[in-house]
Amino acid sequence: MTTVYLIRHGQASAGTDNYDRLSTLGQRQSTLLGEHWQRLDIAPDAAFAGSLKRQQHTAQLVLEASKLDLAIQQLDQLDEYNHNHVDKLFAMGKKSDSPGGLTFDEYHATMARWRDADPQKLEGYESFQTFENRGIEAIQAACNKGHSSVALFTSGGIVATVLKQVLGKDFTHTMKSIWNTRNSSVTTMQVEGKSTYMVDYNTVSHLEYHSDRSLITLI
């Protein structure tokens, strides 16, 4: 059996010219998670991250603060969907990477248009169906390497689609999970063979420990 820690990246730089970088707060959130792991002696024996800078930087800061000497192995299946592509094709002129850019109903409608699009007409863009399967495939790929516990640094969309696969969530619940997955949160699962079991979801005890609500963010 393998314990999987699925970590959403720290707060990114929403509303700037480059969303794919941690904000100052996002860096602190990541460091606090590493310090929390060290206090609790949580020590995964392998670390994986997607190719995105915010995912890689989160992994680096967590491992440094927890004093875990692990190489960060890149696993592209952990990448978030390309929100620029989805916005361009389906958001009707809205922007999803800025605070207040979309209401939940607008976001849900955007993602539903992506879900319902004919994959053969997307002209090289990723289909929703491909995206929603990548997260669980990444977990299986990491667990097939024989580790007893692994840390996977990813994004909210991957966390939510993993929940969909494990718990049988419908589309609206999956979108709500994307919308509500907190920065630097940890979702824990156990994998045994081809079966994946939920332990807990979206925990931020490393932030709550400091009794400062400003540390807890969603975008």
C-alpha positions, -999 to 999 in steps of 0.1 A, spaced: 0 0 0 12 35 -9 2 67 10 -2 96 -15 0 132 -4 -16 153 -32 -6 189 -27 -20 219 -44 6 246 -52 8 277 -30 -10 309 -40 0 319 -76 2 354 -90 -34 359 -101 -41 392 -119 -5 398 -130 12 393 -164 24 358 -153 0 336 -132 24 307 -132 46 319 -103 41 318 -66 31 350 -49 50 360 -17 21 345 3 22 314 -18 59 309 -10 51 313 27 23 288 25 46 263 10 73 268 36 48 265 64 37 231 50 73 219 50 78 231 86 46 213 96 58 181 80 90 183 99 72 188 132 50 158 126 78 137 111 59 133 78 86 121 53 75 109 19 102 88 2 96 103 -33 84 136 -47 68 143 -80 56 176 -95 41 188 -128 61 210 -151 45 242 -141 67 267 -122 42 272 -94 41 234 -88 79 230 -90 85 260 -67 60 247 -42 77 213 -41 111 229 -37 101 251 -8 82 223 10 111 199 7 136 225 18 116 234 49 109 198 58 146 190 54 138 161 30 166 154 6 145 143 -23 149 149 -60 118 164 -76 107 140 -104 87 157 -131 54 141 -140 36 161 -167 3 144 -160 2 165 -128 0 197 -149 -32 218 -145 -53 222 -176 -43 252 -198 -67 279 -186 -56 303 -213 -67 278 -239 -100 271 -221 -107 308 -217 -99 315 -253 -122 288 -266 -150 287 -241 -151 316 -216 -170 341 -238 -144 368 -232 -140 363 -195 -107 356 -177 -104 329 -151 -70 337 -137 -78 370 -120 -96 375 -86 -133 379 -93 -128 373 -130 -156 347 -130 -185 338 -108 -189 301 -101 -219 299 -125 -198 314 -153 -169 291 -145 -192 261 -145 -207 271 -178 -172 276 -193 -160 242 -182 -193 226 -194 -187 240 -229 -152 225 -228 -166 191 -216 -192 191 -243 -169 201 -272 -161 175 -298 -125 164 -291 -118 160 -328 -126 197 -334 -103 211 -307 -74 214 -332 -46 203 -309 -60 216 -277 -65 191 -248 -100 177 -244 -118 177 -211 -120 139 -212 -82 137 -214 -77 162 -186 -101 145 -162 -82 112 -164 -47 125 -161 -46 129 -123 -55 94 -114 -31 82 -141 -4 102 -124 -11 86 -91 -9 51 -105 24 60 -123 39 73 -91 27 43 -70 39 18 -95 75 27 -86 72 8 -53 74 37 -28 56 35 6 46 72 4 48 98 -22 42 136 -24 26 148 -56 27 186 -62 -1 197 -86 -31 220 -90 -67 223 -80 -81 208 -112 -61 176 -108 -71 173 -72 -107 176 -81 -107 152 -110 -89 126 -88 -118 130 -63 -142 125 -92 -125 92 -101 -122 79 -65 -155 90 -51 -177 90 -83 -185 127 -81 -207 143 -108 -196 172 -130 -210 200 -107 -194 185 -76 -161 183 -95 -163 219 -105 -171 229 -69 -140 210 -58 -118 229 -82 -134 261 -70 -128 253 -33 -94 236 -33 -72 257 -11 -37 268 -18 -10 244 -4 -37 221 8 -30 184 13 -54 156 1 -43 122 14 -51 88 -2 -40 53 0 -34 32 -31 -35 -6 -31 -30 -22 -65 -55 -5 -88 -77 7 -59 -75 42 -45 -90 51 -11 -97 86 2 -82 95 37 -88 132 38 -93 162 15 -82 198 12 -66 201 47 -46 232 57 -37 224 93 -2 238 86 -19 272 80 -46 269 107 -17 262 132 -8 299 130 -43 313 137 -41 337 108 -70 335 83 -51 356 57 -29 326 51 -59 306 37 -66 314 1 -82 298 -30 -66 315 -59 
